[in-house]
């Protein structure tokens, strides 16, 4: 496992990071973080600010839904939008109309929640690539979702022009002046008028049909010396002891992998991101792996906080994603899936089960 960059230490004391319980104590720097271990004393749980908790239970992996839609032959699927009042209607040129009002509001909530979870893991930092502020002129955020990462990056780097792309235009209208959003699909050809100094992607594993092709496009779209960074969870769920053996969580995790394989999606691919980046030409490729516990069974405050947020994220999205995948792709009945979901939820609250999922942060530089 790679050690984390020492420059991250200063960010733990960054006054620009709001005190929402997102960042562990300043003296606990990333390069000094504790190894994942069990809290045998059970010193309590971590409270999550309730205003950040999504209140609606849906599958946020909306790519699984949108991938079924007909696609325009051009690079972009151009959309005309009605005013975003209570409802959101997207009109696609190929006469596909989707009413996504409530769905998108639910997705917004969970996606933003996941953003805060990622920031906990990185001590409030948006990236690990060693960017030099004066050299960052153009930035691309693929799979931007609600745009929350792009918004914060644009605020942190006001001199950079930031573009966020996504399959769906669910981003807010009022954003920093140096930020714009485009409807785009990473699987299509990338056609931009200028190269980028930094390209970022996060939690994209569900969206990748061909990650190697995306990495190659990112390499070609970068300026010499530019950085590409990916941050993703890598399935299956695992444990450093035998506490996960025979569990519903372990079985369910592997069934999710099998279901996604039927759609050409490999949820284990993040462990090969480093190799893929090197194969397309990136140099100085760094890989950082951070364990995300499921629940608050871990000993250190750092892992305990990540675990509290990760368990809440799984509770929010588990039923939607499992129900959709298992009924549509594995041929199971809703009743059968409901039993699995209840078993998984029960085990997530069992501190004797020491489950975690590795979060990969991989970045590389295009040679000059």
N, C-alpha and C positions, 0 to 999 in steps of 0.2 A: 504494500500500500504506500503510495507516495505521500511525503510530508506536505503540508499545506504551506503556501507562500508566507514568508515572515512579514511581508508588507501588510498582510491582513490584520495584524495586531492593532495597528493604529485605528482601524475602522471600528473596532469594538468600543472605542472611546469617541467615535464621531458624533458630535452633537446634533447632526442633521438627521440621525436615526431616531424616530419618535419612540418614546418610552411606552410601548404597548405590551411589554412582556415578550417581545419578539426576540430580543438579543440577550444572551447570557451575560453574566457579570464581566466587566471590562478586564479584570485581572486574569480571566480564563481565556487566554489567547488561543487561536486556532492551532498554532503549532505546538501547543501544550495540552491539547484536549486529551481527556482521559480515554483509555481503551474501553470498549464496550464491555460492561460487566453487570452482574445481577445485584440489585439492591436487596440484600438479605434482611436488612433492618426495616424495609418497607416504610421509608420516611415520608410518605405522603404523595399526593398527586400535584400536578401543575394546573393552575386555573388559566383558562383561555378567555380573553376579553370577549364578552358575549356579543358585542356589536359587530365582531368580525366573523362570527359563526353563521354560515349559511343556514337558513331556516327551512329549506325545501330539499327533498331527497330525490335527486335525479342522477343519471349517468352523465358526467361532464365530458366524457369522451365523445363529443358530438361528431367527430370525424367519422365514426362508425355509421352514423345516420347520413351525413352529407355525402359520403363516398358513394352511396347508392343512387344519387341524383344524376340525371344526364348532364354531360359536361359540354360546354361550348368548345368549338374546334380551335379558337384562338387562345392566346396565352392567358387571358383573363376571362372570367365569367363576369361580364359587366352587369351590375345590378342598379336598378332605380328604386329608391326608398321613399316611402311615405314619411311624413314627419313622425319622429319617435315620441308619440304620446303614450297612451296606455298600451297600445298594440304596435307590433312591428311586422310589416308585411314586406317581403322581399320579392321583387319581380325580376326573374331571370329571362334573358332574351329568348331562350328556347321554350318559353311559355310554361315554365315550372314555377308555381307560386307556393310559397310556404308561409304559413302563419306561425311565427316563432315567438310570439309575445311572451307568454309565461315561461316557455322553455329557455329562452335566452336570459331572462331575468334570473332563473335558477342557475344557469350555467355561469353567469356573471359572478354570482355569489361564491360558487365553489372555486372558480378559477382564481379569483382574488385571494381567497383563503389559501390556496396552494402557493400563491406568490409569497405570502407571509411565511409559510412553512419553509420554502426554499431559502428565504432570507435568514431564518433562524439557523439553518444548517451552515450558512456562510457568514454568520455573525453580522448580518445586516448588509453584506456586500452584494452587489448586483452581478458581479463577474469575478473570475479569478485570473483571466488573461491579463498580463502586465501592460495595460494600455498607457500610453503617454498622452496626456490631455492635449498638448499642443499639436499632436499629429493626427488627432481624431477629427476628420472632416465629414465623413459619410459613414453611416451605420445602418445595418439592416437587421431587423428582428423578425425571423420567420416563425410562423405559427403564433402570432402575437396575442391571439385570444382577445381578452378585454382591453389589451394595450397597457395594462398596469406597469409591466416591466419597462416598456418603451417610454412611457410617460416619466417614470422616475429616472431613467437613464438620460432622457432629454433635459430634465431639470438639472441633473448632476453634471452634464456636459453641454452647456448652453451654446458652445461654439460649433457643435456637431449638428448636421442635418440627419435626422433619424427617420427611417421608413419602417413601419410595421405592416406585415402582410398576414393575411389569414383568409380562409375559405369563406368566412362570414363577416359582414360589416356590423359587428356588435360593439364597436369601440365608442367612447364618448365623443361628443362634438367639440367640447371645449378642452383643448390640450395646449401644451407649450407651442410657441410659434415655430420652433425648429423641428416639429414632429408632424408627420403625415401618415395616413393609413391607406393601404391599397388592398383590394380584393384580389387574391392570387392563390395559386396552388403550387407548392414547392415541386410537385411532380412535373409541372409544365416547364417549358424553356424559360430561362431567366434572361430578360432583356432590360438592361438598365443603361442610362445615359452616362453613367460614371461608375468607377470602381469604388469599393468600400474599404475602409481601414479596419472595420470590425463587423463580423457577422455573428449573430447570437441565436441559439435555438434552445428551447427548454420544454421538457415533458412532451416530446414529440414522438415518442416511440410508437404510440397508437396511430400516428398519422403517416408513418413511413411505409411505403410499399417497396422502395428501393433506396435505402439510406446511403449506399455507396455512391449512387448517382447524384444524390443531393450534396454529398460531401465534395464530389468533383465539381459541381456547379458552384459551390461556395468557394472552392479554390480558384476557379476561373474568374469569379466576380470580385476577388480581393485585389487590392493594390499590393505590389511587392512589399513585404514587411508587415502586411496586415494579419490579423488574427481571426480564427474561427473557433467558436466555443459551443459545446453542447453540454447540456445538463439533463440527465434522465435517470429514472428508476430502472432497475434491471431485475426482471423476474427470473426464477420463482422466489417466493418468500422462503426464508431459511432461518436456521438457528445454529449457534456455535456449540450447542449440546444436543441431547436427544429429546428435548421437551416438545419438539414439533412432530415427532414420529407418530404416525397414525392419526394426526389431527385433521379436523375439517378444513382448517386454514390451508394446510399444505396440499390436501387433495384439491381444494377449490382453486388454489393458485395454479396448479398444473393443468387443471381443466380449462382455466382462462387462457393459458398458453396454447393449448390444443385448439380451442375455439378460434382464437385469433390466427393461428396457422392456416385455418381453412379460408381465411380472407387474405392470405399472403402477408400477414403481419407477424414479425418475429419479436416477441417481447423480451428475448434474451440478448438482443443485439447490442445493447449499450456496452457490454463487456468487450466488444470488438471495435468500439469507436476509435480507440487509440490506433489499433492496427489499420483500420480503414483510413484514418487521416494520414498515416504514414504512407499508405499505398498510393494515394492520389497526389503525393508530393509535399505534404506539410512537414516541417522540421521543428525541432525543439518541442515535440508533442509531450504534454504533461497529462497525467491521469491522477485524479484525486477521488478516493472512494470514501464516502461517509455513510455509516450505518444508520438507517432510520428504524428505530424500534417500533413495534406495534404496541402502544401502551406505555405505562410509566414504570415498568419493571426494572429499568436500567438504573445503575448506581449514580452516575454523574448527573449534575444538574443539566448539563448540555444535552446529553442523550435523553434524559427524562423529559425535557421540554420538547425536543423533537418528537418523542414518542407520543406525548399527549396530543400534539397537533396532528400527527400522522394518523393516530387512531380515530380522531374526530373526522378527518378527511375520508378515511375508509368507511366510517359509519354513514357519512353523508352519501357517498357514491356507491357503496357496495351493492345494495339491493338492485339499483337501476342497471348497473353494468352486468352483474351476474345474471339477472333475469333476462335481459336482452340477449346476451351471448348464448346462454345455455338453452333457451327455448328456440331461438332461431338457428343456431349453428350446431348444437349438440342433440337436438330433438327431444329435449326433456319437457315435461309438463310444468306448468306454473306451480303446482302443488309440490312436485319433487324439488324444484329450485327453492321454494319457500323454506323447506326443511333445511337445506344446505345453508341458506342465508342466516337462519336463526342459530344454527350451530356455529357458524363463523362469528357472528356477533357475540355469542356467549363466550367463545374462546378469546376474543379480543380483550375481554375484561378479566381474563384469568391470568394473574401475574406469575403463575407457575409455568406458563408457556412463553418462552423467550424468543419470540419471532421478530425478525427484522428484514428489511429489504435494503440492498445497497443502492446508494445514490451516486451516480458517476458524474464527475465534472471533468471533461476532457477538452483541452484547447491546444491549438497548434498554430505555427506561423508560416506564412507563405515566404519562400526565400526571396531575397532582394536581388 
